[in-house]
Amino acid sequence: SGRPRPVIAGMASGPHARSDSRFAPERALATGDTLALHGTRANAQGQMQAVRHTLHALHTPGHTFNHLCFVLEEDGLLLSGDHILGGSTTVILPPDGCMQAFLDSLDALDAACLRWDIAHILPAHGPTLAQPRQVIARLKAHRLAREAKVQQAMQQRPGGGVDDWLALAYADTPVALWPVARLSLLAHVQRLARLHPQWGLDGEALVRQSLAGHDGPPLPHG
């Protein structure tokens, strides 16, 4: 076949999610599942010795619903997949992705870093990240700060649509990135609608109509 076959896959993402892909997991993992990986390596004297690596699976929905992160216990490493990236911010992809789930998963990863004394994060994209708990705290603060801008945009343009809010909330972002930022904005709007039911905004319906290409006014409940 010639195609690389990964030892682990954090989610059904390309290229393994292609309709013509032959990849199929040998074992589906969920939070709490553990794999024992055995191998050998040379010690300081050049002698081969047995080594064991314990891999813990963590279900981390947010970017997508089926996303997994992994902890290599003996190595103090967190394999963060697409949940935490090096040098960029993960896009939340509704309706499969969810901002509330993303934030909750960050809290779960912070707890995992504390539990297993994680020293570094290895993301799917970007450089290795040191001081993992600080990285997670900064990422969560960034998300909440962006959400505050989204809420402010919605309050400034209460009769506007998603694209109106996008121009205000992401004014500090290059316009070329707005199509991607729009997806995360929808996830923020969805979360805000759940947090503020008094707004009468049907966030789920708004996401559906926006993804269908209609940027109309906000939809009331009912």
N, CA, C and O of each residue as an XYZ file, in Angstrom:
888
protein
N       0.825     -1.204      0.000
C       0.000      0.000      0.000
C       0.864      1.260      0.000
O       0.546      2.223     -0.698
N       1.969      1.267      0.786
C       2.865      2.412      0.783
C       2.431      3.551      1.669
O       3.187      4.506      1.845
N       1.238      3.488      2.237
C       0.753      4.566      3.095
C       1.188      4.324      4.531
O       1.137      3.188      5.002
N       1.614      5.367      5.241
C       1.994      5.189      6.644
C       0.793      4.820      7.483
O      -0.301      5.345      7.276
N       0.984      3.936      8.412
C      -0.099      3.505      9.292
C       0.225      3.952     10.705
O       1.219      3.500     11.274
N      -0.587      4.831     11.291
C      -0.269      5.348     12.621
C      -0.493      4.301     13.696
O      -1.337      3.415     13.561
N       0.280      4.419     14.767
C       0.065      3.548     15.921
C      -1.225      3.933     16.622
O      -1.995      3.067     17.037
N      -1.465      5.242     16.754
C      -2.688      5.736     17.377
C      -3.261      6.842     16.504
O      -2.526      7.536     15.801
N      -4.563      6.996     16.553
C      -5.228      8.086     15.840
C      -6.171      8.762     16.813
O      -7.018      8.108     17.422
N      -6.024     10.077     16.962
C      -6.819     10.801     17.947
C      -8.238     11.057     17.532
O      -9.106     11.254     18.383
N      -8.501     11.058     16.225
C      -9.861     11.252     15.744
C      -9.913     10.807     14.294
O      -8.879     10.556     13.674
N     -11.102     10.712     13.767
C     -11.269     10.297     12.376
C     -11.050     11.479     11.454
O     -11.995     12.010     10.872
N      -9.795     11.889     11.325
C      -9.473     13.026     10.477
C      -8.604     12.559      9.323
O      -8.048     11.461      9.355
N      -8.492     13.406      8.297
C      -7.711     13.060      7.115
C      -6.263     12.751      7.464
O      -5.728     13.342      8.402
N      -5.609     11.842      6.739
C      -6.194     11.159      5.589
C      -7.015      9.931      5.930
O      -7.575      9.303      5.031
N      -7.105      9.567      7.211
C      -7.706      8.282      7.570
C      -9.228      8.294      7.492
O      -9.846      7.231      7.560
N      -9.855      9.470      7.351
C     -11.304      9.539      7.254
C     -11.764      9.595      5.803
O     -12.963      9.707      5.549
N     -10.849      9.522      4.852
C     -11.237      9.547      3.448
C     -12.101      8.340      3.136
O     -11.932      7.265      3.712
N     -13.039      8.541      2.203
C     -13.942      7.445      1.859
C     -13.197      6.252      1.266
O     -13.672      5.121      1.361
N     -12.030      6.492      0.653
C     -11.278      5.394      0.053
C     -10.180      4.864      0.964
O      -9.377      4.025      0.555
N     -10.146      5.357      2.205
C      -9.092      4.933      3.114
C      -9.315      3.496      3.558
O     -10.447      3.087      3.813
N      -8.239      2.735      3.648
C      -8.318      1.361      4.126
C      -8.069      1.266      5.624
O      -8.121      0.183      6.207
N      -7.796      2.414      6.241
C      -7.470      2.392      7.668
C      -8.695      2.034      8.495
O      -9.779      2.579      8.283
N      -8.520      1.129      9.425
C      -9.560      0.785     10.392
C      -8.868      0.524     11.717
O      -7.859     -0.180     11.756
N      -9.391      1.080     12.805
C      -8.724      0.887     14.098
C      -8.776     -0.569     14.537
O      -9.793     -1.243     14.376
N      -7.680     -1.041     15.088
C      -7.661     -2.386     15.647
C      -8.389     -2.416     16.986
O      -8.900     -3.451     17.413
N      -8.423     -1.255     17.637
C      -9.132     -1.158     18.914
C      -9.604      0.272     19.091
O      -8.814      1.209     18.982
N     -10.882      0.440     19.361
C     -11.425      1.769     19.640
C     -11.202      2.075     21.116
O     -11.460      1.234     21.977
N     -10.720      3.286     21.404
C     -10.373      3.658     22.771
C     -11.335      4.697     23.315
O     -11.915      5.479     22.561
N     -11.500      4.698     24.623
C     -12.325      5.677     25.319
C     -11.581      6.126     26.565
O     -10.573      5.531     26.945
N     -12.086      7.184     27.200
C     -11.450      7.694     28.411
C     -11.290      6.590     29.452
O     -12.228      5.845     29.737
N     -10.103      6.500     30.007
C      -9.818      5.497     31.017
C      -9.146      4.256     30.475
O      -8.579      3.468     31.232
N      -9.207      4.075     29.146
C      -8.535      2.916     28.556
C      -7.021      3.117     28.586
O      -6.526      4.235     28.442
N      -6.310      2.032     28.773
C      -4.852      2.076     28.885
C      -4.232      1.022     27.978
O      -4.723     -0.102     27.875
N      -3.153      1.406     27.328
C      -2.376      0.472     26.520
C      -0.966      0.382     27.091
O      -0.367      1.399     27.440
N      -0.444     -0.825     27.183
C       0.941     -1.032     27.610
C       1.780     -1.278     26.365
O       1.551     -2.236     25.627
N       2.752     -0.405     26.142
C       3.623     -0.508     24.977
C       4.991     -0.998     25.436
O       5.605     -0.395     26.317
N       5.466     -2.077     24.848
C       6.731     -2.680     25.257
C       7.748     -2.576     24.127
O       7.406     -2.693     22.951
N       8.992     -2.356     24.503
C      10.050     -2.270     23.511
C      11.400     -2.416     24.169
O      11.500     -2.811     25.330
N      12.437     -2.095     23.421
C      13.798     -2.144     23.949
C      14.556     -0.902     23.518
O      14.231     -0.275     22.509
N      15.568     -0.560     24.295
C      16.448      0.542     23.924
C      17.815      0.306     24.559
O      17.959     -0.443     25.526
N      18.808      0.969     23.982
C      20.172      0.807     24.486
C      20.385      1.693     25.705
O      19.961      2.848     25.718
N      21.039      1.155     26.728
C      21.378      1.956     27.894
C      22.714      2.657     27.658
O      23.265      2.597     26.558
N      23.233      3.319     28.688
C      24.471      4.094     28.543
C      25.662      3.219     28.164
O      26.635      3.702     27.584
N      25.580      1.932     28.492
C      26.682      1.018     28.170
C      26.482      0.327     26.816
O      27.269     -0.534     26.423
N      25.420      0.717     26.113
C      25.161      0.123     24.811
C      24.432     -1.198     24.858
O      24.258     -1.852     23.831
N      23.999     -1.601     26.056
C      23.275     -2.854     26.198
C      21.779     -2.603     26.014
O      21.255     -1.583     26.463
N      21.096     -3.536     25.353
C      19.661     -3.403     25.130
C      18.906     -3.792     26.398
O      19.213     -4.798     27.037
N      17.928     -2.986     26.743
C      17.116     -3.274     27.912
C      15.649     -3.047     27.581
O      15.300     -2.244     26.716
N      14.802     -3.780     28.297
C      13.365     -3.675     28.070
C      12.835     -2.360     28.640
O      13.270     -1.903     29.697
N      11.894     -1.767     27.925
C      11.240     -0.549     28.404
C       9.736     -0.713     28.242
O       9.260     -1.449     27.379
N       9.012     -0.016     29.085
C       7.547     -0.050     29.056
C       7.044      1.378     29.022
O       7.538      2.247     29.741
N       6.061      1.605     28.182
C       5.391      2.898     28.118
C       3.896      2.661     28.297
O       3.309      1.826     27.609
N       3.284      3.393     29.218
C       1.853      3.265     29.466
C       1.127      4.423     28.805
O       1.399      5.588     29.094
N       0.207      4.094     27.920
C      -0.541      5.091     27.158
C      -1.963      5.164     27.686
O      -2.697      4.176     27.647
N      -2.355      6.338     28.183
C      -3.708      6.555     28.697
C      -4.519      7.356     27.677
O      -4.053      8.376     27.171
N      -5.720      6.896     27.384
C      -6.603      7.590     26.448
C      -7.525      8.546     27.200
O      -8.056      8.210     28.259
N      -7.706      9.744     26.638
C      -8.596     10.754     27.217
C      -9.525     11.266     26.125
O      -9.069     11.839     25.136
N     -10.825     11.062     26.301
C     -11.796     11.600     25.345
C     -11.893     13.104     25.568
O     -12.247     13.556     26.657
N     -11.577     13.879     24.527
C     -11.549     15.340     24.641
C     -12.378     15.969     23.526
O     -11.819     16.522     22.579
N     -13.704     15.891     23.627
C     -14.540     16.524     22.606
C     -14.373     18.039     22.632
O     -13.976     18.618     23.643
N     -14.679     18.658     21.519
C     -14.569     20.114     21.417
C     -14.270     20.508     19.996
O     -15.133     21.052     19.307
N     -13.058     20.243     19.542
C     -12.704     20.456     18.135
C     -13.621     19.603     17.263
O     -14.209     20.094     16.300
N     -13.734     18.358     17.600
C     -14.750     17.449     17.075
C     -15.231     16.596     18.245
O     -14.604     16.571     19.304
N     -16.347     15.898     18.044
C     -16.907     15.127     19.149
C     -16.046     13.923     19.501
O     -15.973     13.531     20.666
N     -15.384     13.326     18.491
C     -14.704     12.045     18.719
C     -13.208     12.191     18.961
O     -12.456     11.231     18.794
N     -12.774     13.378     19.350
C     -11.337     13.625     19.516
C     -10.802     12.956     20.780
O     -11.460     12.938     21.820
N      -9.597     12.409     20.666
C      -8.906     11.809     21.809
C      -7.527     12.431     21.973
O      -6.852     12.741     20.992
N      -7.121     12.609     23.216
C      -5.737     12.925     23.557
C      -5.154     11.721     24.296
O      -5.883     10.837     24.746
N      -3.829     11.708     24.409
C      -3.168     10.565     25.040
C      -2.062     11.044     25.974
O      -1.382     12.032     25.700
N      -1.897     10.327     27.075
C      -0.812     10.571     28.020
C       0.158      9.398     27.967
O      -0.242      8.242     28.110
N       1.434      9.704     27.762
C       2.498      8.711     27.924
C       3.044      8.881     29.341
O       3.833      9.787     29.612
N       2.614      8.005     30.228
C       2.823      8.205     31.662
C       4.294      8.286     32.046
O       4.710      9.255     32.682
N       5.086      7.288     31.674
C       6.481      7.247     32.108
C       7.315      8.382     31.516
O       8.347      8.757     32.073
N       6.868      8.922     30.396
C       7.628      9.969     29.710
C       7.178     11.376     30.093
O       7.838     12.354     29.742
N       6.056     11.486     30.812
C       5.543     12.802     31.180
C       5.109     13.617     29.975
O       5.330     14.827     29.929
N       4.492     12.962     29.002
C       4.111     13.630     27.762
C       2.606     13.564     27.546
O       1.972     12.541     27.802
N       2.044     14.674     27.069
C       0.648     14.733     26.651
C       0.610     14.889     25.140
O       1.115     15.874     24.603
N       0.017     13.929     24.455
C      -0.179     14.005     23.016
C      -1.544     14.646     22.787
O      -2.578     13.996     22.942
N      -1.537     15.925     22.418
C      -2.769     16.717     22.437
C      -3.531     16.718     21.125
O      -4.596     17.330     21.040
N      -3.015     16.045     20.091
C      -3.741     16.002     18.831
C      -4.029     17.388     18.293
O      -3.131     18.227     18.214
N      -5.287     17.634     17.919
C      -5.713     18.942     17.426
C      -6.370     19.788     18.512
O      -6.821     20.899     18.235
N      -6.432     19.280     19.745
C      -7.099     20.039     20.804
C      -6.251     21.224     21.251
O      -6.770     22.320     21.462
N      -4.958     21.005     21.393
C      -4.001     22.066     21.726
C      -2.932     22.054     20.642
O      -2.282     21.033     20.419
N      -2.749     23.177     19.973
C      -1.789     23.280     18.878
C      -0.615     24.158     19.285
O      -0.717     24.961     20.213
N       0.490     24.000     18.588
C       1.652     24.845     18.830
C       1.687     25.994     17.847
O       1.873     25.778     16.649
N       1.511     27.218     18.334
C       1.617     28.390     17.479
C       0.340     28.820     16.810
O       0.355     29.789     16.051
N      -0.766     28.147     17.053
C      -2.049     28.554     16.486
C      -3.164     28.080     17.406
O      -2.919     27.375     18.385
N      -4.387     28.474     17.083
C      -5.537     28.140     17.918
C      -6.444     27.165     17.184
O      -6.720     27.341     15.997
N      -6.898     26.156     17.875
C      -7.774     25.148     17.294
C      -9.100     25.752     16.857
O      -9.690     26.557     17.577
N      -9.564     25.365     15.686
C     -10.879     25.772     15.205
C     -11.922     24.812     15.761
O     -11.734     23.596     15.727
N     -13.014     25.355     16.270
C     -14.122     24.533     16.739
C     -15.098     24.384     15.576
O     -15.484     25.375     14.956
N     -15.491     23.168     15.285
C     -16.234     22.874     14.064
C     -17.657     22.413     14.367
O     -17.918     21.210     14.375
N     -18.598     23.354     14.620
C     -19.974     22.921     14.835
C     -20.573     22.386     13.529
O     -20.108     22.765     12.453
N     -21.577     21.527     13.589
C     -22.259     21.082     14.806
C     -21.543     19.952     15.548
O     -21.896     19.653     16.689
N     -20.548     19.322     14.928
C     -19.830     18.238     15.591
C     -18.960     18.769     16.722
O     -18.851     18.143     17.776
N     -18.339     19.929     16.498
C     -17.544     20.563     17.540
C     -18.410     21.411     18.456
O     -19.491     21.853     18.068
N     -17.929     21.636     19.673
C     -18.724     22.349     20.678
C     -17.783     23.142     21.583
O     -16.834     22.588     22.139
N     -18.051     24.445     21.729
C     -17.174     25.288     22.533
C     -17.208     24.905     24.005
O     -16.166     24.878     24.660
N     -18.400     24.606     24.540
C     -18.470     24.217     25.947
C     -17.686     22.935     26.184
O     -16.965     22.819     27.175
N     -17.823     21.979     25.284
C     -17.068     20.733     25.416
C     -15.568     20.990     25.313
O     -14.779     20.358     26.016
N     -15.169     21.919     24.436
C     -13.750     22.250     24.288
C     -13.183     22.789     25.596
O     -12.102     22.383     26.023
N     -13.912     23.704     26.230
C     -13.451     24.286     27.491
C     -13.416     23.238     28.599
O     -12.478     23.200     29.395
N     -14.445     22.384     28.650
C     -14.467     21.317     29.652
C     -13.293     20.356     29.444
O     -12.696     19.875     30.408
N     -12.973     20.083     28.189
C     -11.848     19.187     27.899
C     -10.519     19.812     28.300
O      -9.607     19.108     28.735
N     -10.402     21.140     28.154
C      -9.193     21.813     28.633
C      -9.024     21.604     30.132
O      -7.917     21.358     30.609
N     -10.126     21.701     30.874
C     -10.059     21.460     32.320
C      -9.632     20.020     32.604
O      -8.850     19.767     33.520
N     -10.149     19.084     31.815
C      -9.781     17.679     32.005
C      -8.300     17.453     31.696
O      -7.633     16.672     32.374
N      -7.794     18.134     30.678
C      -6.372     18.002     30.343
C      -5.488     18.642     31.404
O      -4.402     18.143     31.696
N      -5.950     19.743     31.978
C      -5.198     20.364     33.067
C      -5.106     19.407     34.254
O      -4.051     19.272     34.873
N      -6.226     18.743     34.564
C      -6.219     17.766     35.657
C      -5.291     16.596     35.333
O      -4.622     16.067     36.221
N      -5.249     16.193     34.064
C      -4.359     15.104     33.660
C      -2.895     15.508     33.800
O      -2.055     14.703     34.204
N      -2.599     16.757     33.463
C      -1.219     17.247     33.615
C      -0.782     17.212     35.071
O       0.362     16.883     35.382
N      -1.708     17.557     35.956
C      -1.407     17.539     37.383
C      -1.258     16.103     37.885
O      -0.340     15.794     38.645
N      -2.161     15.239     37.455
C      -2.157     13.850     37.931
C      -0.899     13.110     37.511
O      -0.300     12.394     38.313
N      -0.491     13.283     36.238
C       0.633     12.504     35.711
C       1.918     13.321     35.595
O       2.882     12.880     34.969
N       1.933     14.488     36.186
C       3.137     15.323     36.202
C       3.692     15.509     34.785
O       4.855     15.220     34.506
N       2.822     15.999     33.910
C       3.189     16.175     32.505
C       4.218     17.295     32.375
O       4.056     18.375     32.942
N       5.275     17.019     31.619
C       6.350     17.999     31.425
C       6.229     18.740     30.104
O       6.614     19.905     30.006
N       5.694     18.068     29.084
C       5.599     18.685     27.764
C       4.326     18.230     27.053
O       3.836     17.122     27.270
N       3.812     19.099     26.212
C       2.699     18.777     25.322
C       3.256     18.584     23.913
O       4.026     19.410     23.422
N       2.862     17.494     23.275
C       3.226     17.236     21.882
C       1.966     17.368     21.034
O       1.164     16.436     20.981
N       1.776     18.511     20.366
C       0.578     18.702     19.540
C       0.714     18.030     18.177
O       1.815     17.670     17.759
N      -0.406     17.867     17.494
C      -0.367     17.297     16.144
C       0.265     18.265     15.159
O       0.824     17.844     14.146
N       0.181     19.561     15.447
C       0.742     20.592     14.576
C       1.490     21.602     15.435
O       0.972     22.063     16.452
N       2.701     21.943     15.030
C       3.461     22.939     15.762
C       4.496     22.325     16.684
O       4.608     21.103     16.781
N       5.256     23.180     17.364
C       6.366     22.712     18.197
C       5.915     22.122     19.523
O       4.775     22.302     19.952
N       6.838     21.412     20.159
C       6.611     20.907     21.508
C       6.414     22.074     22.468
O       7.082     23.101     22.356
N       5.490     21.908     23.415
C       5.139     22.981     24.341
C       5.551     22.609     25.760
O       5.146     21.566     26.275
N       6.354     23.457     26.388
C       6.735     23.275     27.789
C       5.724     23.983     28.688
O       4.855     24.707     28.201
N       5.837     23.775     29.998
C       4.937     24.377     30.983
C       3.473     24.158     30.584
O       2.739     25.120     30.357
N       3.055     22.901     30.500
C       1.749     22.564     29.930
C       0.553     23.200     30.625
O      -0.397     23.606     29.956
N       0.578     23.295     31.947
C      -0.584     23.867     32.632
C      -0.713     25.356     32.323
O      -1.824     25.877     32.233
N       0.409     26.035     32.161
C       0.350     27.441     31.766
C      -0.159     27.579     30.338
O      -0.911     28.506     30.034
N       0.241     26.671     29.468
C      -0.249     26.674     28.088
C      -1.765     26.523     28.068
O      -2.461     27.250     27.359
N      -2.270     25.576     28.849
C      -3.711     25.333     28.898
C      -4.445     26.541     29.466
O      -5.494     26.927     28.951
N      -3.904     27.138     30.518
C      -4.537     28.316     31.123
C      -4.592     29.474     30.131
O      -5.600     30.177     30.053
N      -3.512     29.675     29.371
C      -3.499     30.758     28.377
C      -4.504     30.495     27.259
O      -5.178     31.412     26.790
N      -4.596     29.248     26.841
C      -5.532     28.908     25.773
C      -6.972     29.125     26.220
O      -7.788     29.650     25.462
N      -7.285     28.722     27.448
C      -8.640     28.924     27.956
C      -8.947     30.411     28.092
O     -10.042     30.851     27.742
N      -7.993     31.184     28.594
C      -8.190     32.631     28.727
C      -8.391     33.279     27.364
O      -9.211     34.186     27.222
N      -7.649     32.820     26.361
C      -7.801     33.352     25.005
C      -9.200     33.076     24.469
O      -9.823     33.951     23.868
N      -9.691     31.861     24.688
C     -11.023     31.506     24.214
C     -12.098     32.358     24.882
O     -13.018     32.837     24.219
N     -11.981     32.542     26.177
C     -12.984     33.320     26.898
C     -12.899     34.795     26.535
O     -13.921     35.480     26.493
N     -11.687     35.296     26.271
C     -11.543     36.686     25.833
C     -12.186     36.878     24.463
O     -12.836     37.894     24.218
N     -12.007     35.907     23.572
C     -12.649     35.988     22.258
C     -14.161     35.920     22.405
O     -14.893     36.620     21.706
N     -14.619     35.080     23.310
C     -16.061     34.975     23.519
C     -16.645     36.283     24.030
O     -17.765     36.646     23.670
N     -15.894     36.992     24.865
C     -16.354     38.299     25.337
C     -16.496     39.269     24.167
O     -17.417     40.085     24.146
N     -15.589     39.184     23.193
C     -15.698     40.028     22.000
C     -16.913     39.643     21.164
O     -17.583     40.509     20.602
N     -17.196     38.346     21.082
C     -18.375     37.887     20.349
C     -19.641     38.404     21.016
O     -20.551     38.887     20.342
N     -19.699     38.303     22.344
C     -20.875     38.793     23.059
C     -21.036     40.295     22.865
O     -22.149     40.781     22.663
N     -19.932     41.028     22.924
C     -19.994     42.472     22.711
C     -20.493     42.787     21.305
O     -21.285     43.712     21.121
N     -20.039     42.031     20.321
C     -20.488     42.244     18.943
C     -21.982     41.976     18.807
O     -22.686     42.712     18.116
N     -22.464     40.932     19.459
C     -23.889     40.611     19.406
C     -24.726     41.703     20.059
O     -25.829     42.007     19.606
N     -24.193     42.289     21.123
C     -24.917     43.360     21.813
C     -24.885     44.658     21.017
O     -25.831     45.444     21.065
N     -23.793     44.883     20.281
C     -23.703     46.079     19.447
C     -24.598     45.977     18.219
O     -25.136     46.979     17.748
N     -24.754     44.758     17.704
C     -25.585     44.544     16.519
C     -26.635     43.481     16.827
O     -26.571     42.383     16.273
N     -27.602     43.777     17.698
C     -28.587     42.765     18.092
C     -29.459     42.289     16.938
O     -29.988     41.178     16.978
N     -29.613     43.114     15.920
C     -30.412     42.709     14.769
C     -29.576     42.206     13.620
O     -30.094     41.948     12.534
N     -28.285     42.063     13.850
C     -27.377     41.643     12.793
C     -27.328     40.139     12.634
O     -28.015     39.395     13.332
N     -26.504     39.715     11.705
C     -26.308     38.298     11.470
C     -24.892     37.880     11.802
O     -24.102     38.672     12.315
N     -24.581     36.643     11.510
C     -23.286     36.072     11.866
C     -22.137     36.853     11.246
O     -21.130     37.099     11.910
N     -22.274     37.246      9.983
C     -21.184     37.970      9.324
C     -20.971     39.359      9.922
O     -19.848     39.862      9.944
N     -22.053     39.978     10.408
C     -21.912     41.271     11.091
C     -21.107     41.103     12.377
O     -20.218     41.902     12.673
N     -21.424     40.069     13.127
C     -20.719     39.821     14.388
C     -19.268     39.419     14.126
O     -18.368     39.778     14.885
N     -19.054     38.675     13.054
C     -17.705     38.242     12.701
C     -16.789     39.435     12.460
O     -15.651     39.451     12.928
N     -17.282     40.432     11.732
C     -16.466     41.606     11.406
C     -16.074     42.383     12.653
O     -15.005     42.993     12.696
N     -16.929     42.363     13.666
C     -16.638     43.083     14.906
C     -15.751     42.251     15.836
O     -14.758     42.753     16.363
N     -16.107     40.993     16.032
C     -15.407     40.154     17.014
C     -14.021     39.735     16.540
O     -13.141     39.463     17.357
N     -13.822     39.681     15.224
C     -12.536     39.259     14.675
C     -11.884     40.374     13.871
O     -11.192     40.119     12.886
N     -12.110     41.610     14.297
C     -11.499     42.754     13.613
C      -9.980     42.717     13.690
O      -9.300     43.318     12.859
N      -9.441     42.008     14.690
C      -7.987     41.909     14.857
C      -7.391     40.726     14.101
O      -6.202     40.437     14.236
N      -8.208     40.046     13.312
C      -7.783     38.857     12.577
C      -7.770     39.150     11.078
O      -8.705     39.775     10.576
N      -6.738     38.718     10.347
C      -6.718     38.941      8.898
C      -7.992     38.435      8.226
O      -8.483     37.353      8.545
N      -8.516     39.221      7.302
C      -9.771     38.879      6.632
C      -9.681     37.517      5.947
O     -10.676     36.799      5.853
N      -8.497     37.167      5.474
C      -8.325     35.878      4.799
C      -8.654     34.697      5.714
O      -8.972     33.609      5.234
N      -8.577     34.913      7.037
C      -8.851     33.843      7.996
C     -10.292     33.849      8.480
O     -10.685     32.970      9.246
N     -11.085     34.817      8.052
C     -12.457     34.924      8.541
C     -13.319     33.700      8.232
O     -14.126     33.321      9.081
N     -13.196     33.064      7.070
C     -14.024     31.876      6.840
C     -13.807     30.786      7.889
O     -14.749     30.093      8.272
N     -12.571     30.637      8.351
C     -12.290     29.660      9.403
C     -12.750     30.193     10.756
O     -13.338     29.461     11.552
N     -12.475     31.482     11.012
C     -12.888     32.092     12.278
C     -14.402     32.052     12.438
O     -14.912     31.980     13.557
N     -15.110     32.097     11.335
C     -16.579     32.081     11.364
C     -17.102     30.822     12.050
O     -18.115     30.868     12.748
N     -16.415     29.701     11.851
C     -16.834     28.455     12.478
C     -16.707     28.535     13.995
O     -17.611     28.124     14.722
N     -15.579     29.065     14.471
C     -15.407     29.214     15.918
C     -16.392     30.225     16.480
O     -16.886     30.053     17.595
N     -16.688     31.286     15.716
C     -17.681     32.254     16.176
C     -19.035     31.579     16.366
O     -19.720     31.828     17.358
N     -19.422     30.727     15.422
C     -20.687     30.005     15.567
C     -20.701     29.175     16.846
O     -21.718     29.102     17.535
N     -19.564     28.551     17.159
C     -19.484     27.755     18.384
C     -19.610     28.640     19.621
O     -20.225     28.242     20.610
N     -19.026     29.845     19.567
C     -19.185     30.783     20.679
C     -20.635     31.228     20.811
O     -21.168     31.276     21.919
N     -21.279     31.554     19.692
C     -22.679     31.988     19.723
C     -23.556     30.878     20.286
O     -24.462     31.141     21.078
N     -23.296     29.659     19.888
C     -24.046     28.513     20.387
C     -23.925     28.408     21.908
O     -24.917     28.172     22.598
N     -22.716     28.582     22.422
C     -22.508     28.507     23.871
C     -23.178     29.674     24.578
O     -23.813     29.485     25.615
N     -23.046     30.881     24.031
C     -23.651     32.060     24.647
C     -25.167     31.935     24.698
O     -25.790     32.347     25.676
N     -25.763     31.372     23.657
C     -27.216     31.196     23.642
C     -27.664     30.256     24.756
O     -28.733     30.440     25.338
N     -26.843     29.248     25.049
C     -27.179     28.327     26.139
C     -26.981     28.981     27.498
O     -27.739     28.720     28.433
N     -25.959     29.835     27.610
C     -25.694     30.504     28.883
C     -26.702     31.604     29.177
O     -26.921     31.951     30.337
N     -27.319     32.158     28.133
C     -28.239     33.290     28.300
C     -29.580     32.975     27.637
O     -29.913     33.567     26.611
N     -30.348     32.055     28.208
C     -31.634     31.701     27.593
C     -32.597     32.878     27.513
O     -33.526     32.872     26.705
N     -32.374     33.895     28.357
C     -33.254     35.059     28.329
C     -33.143     35.836     27.024
O     -34.007     36.660     26.724
N     -32.099     35.588     26.244
C     -31.959     36.260     24.957
C     -32.999     35.772     23.950
O     -33.304     36.468     22.981
N     -33.537     34.588     24.176
C     -34.484     34.034     23.218
C     -33.849     33.657     21.899
O     -34.516     33.670     20.864
N     -32.575     33.323     21.917
C     -31.845     32.997     20.698
C     -31.688     31.487     20.574
O     -31.156     30.839     21.475
N     -32.141     30.938     19.479
C     -31.989     29.508     19.220
C     -30.629     29.286     18.567
O     -30.497     29.348     17.345
N     -29.633     29.029     19.387
C     -28.279     28.875     18.885
C     -28.116     27.688     17.955
O     -27.372     27.762     16.977
N     -28.813     26.582     18.254
C     -28.695     25.394     17.413
C     -29.228     25.683     16.015
O     -28.608     25.311     15.019
N     -30.379     26.348     15.944
C     -30.965     26.667     14.637
C     -30.097     27.663     13.880
O     -29.961     27.584     12.659
N     -29.513     28.600     14.619
C     -28.649     29.594     13.974
C     -27.426     28.927     13.346
O     -27.006     29.291     12.247
N     -26.863     27.954     14.048
C     -25.727     27.217     13.496
C     -26.142     26.483     12.227
O     -25.434     26.521     11.221
N     -27.294     25.815     12.279
C     -27.752     25.051     11.112
C     -27.969     25.961      9.907
O     -27.534     25.643      8.800
N     -28.643     27.096     10.122
C     -28.937     27.960      8.984
C     -27.672     28.628      8.456
O     -27.551     28.869      7.254
N     -26.735     28.927      9.344
C     -25.505     29.569      8.905
C     -24.644     28.604      8.101
O     -24.071     28.984      7.080
N     -24.552     27.358      8.558
C     -23.777     26.360      7.827
C     -24.423     26.024      6.491
O     -23.759     25.555      5.567
N     -25.735     26.271      6.401
C     -26.440     26.045      5.139
C     -26.279     27.216      4.179
O     -26.761     27.171      3.048
N     -25.588     28.280      4.645
C     -25.307     29.405      3.765
C     -26.243     30.570      3.895
O     -26.223     31.472      3.057
N     -27.085     30.581      4.945
C     -28.025     31.685      5.138
C     -27.604     32.504      6.347
O     -27.612     32.005      7.472
N     -27.239     33.755      6.119
C     -26.805     34.640      7.204
C     -27.915     35.624      7.526
O     -27.758     36.834      7.365
N     -29.023     35.097      7.976
C     -30.158     35.947      8.293
C     -30.109     36.439      9.719
O     -29.102     36.250     10.400
N     -31.186     37.074     10.193
C     -31.237     37.566     11.570
C     -31.307     36.410     12.552
O     -31.672     35.298     12.168
N     -30.965     36.649     13.811
C     -31.042     35.602     14.824
C     -32.439     35.015     14.913
O     -33.434     35.716     14.726
N     -32.503     33.737     15.199
C     -33.776     33.046     15.285
C     -34.209     32.918     16.739
O     -33.424     32.457     17.568
N     -35.449     33.317     17.076
C     -35.935     33.160     18.447
C     -36.270     31.708     18.732
O     -36.458     30.906     17.817
N     -36.342     31.381     20.025
C     -36.768     30.045     20.419
C     -38.197     29.820     19.961
O     -38.995     30.751     19.851
N     -38.501     28.535     19.692
C     -39.866     28.176     19.342
C     -40.141     28.325     17.876
O     -41.256     28.058     17.427
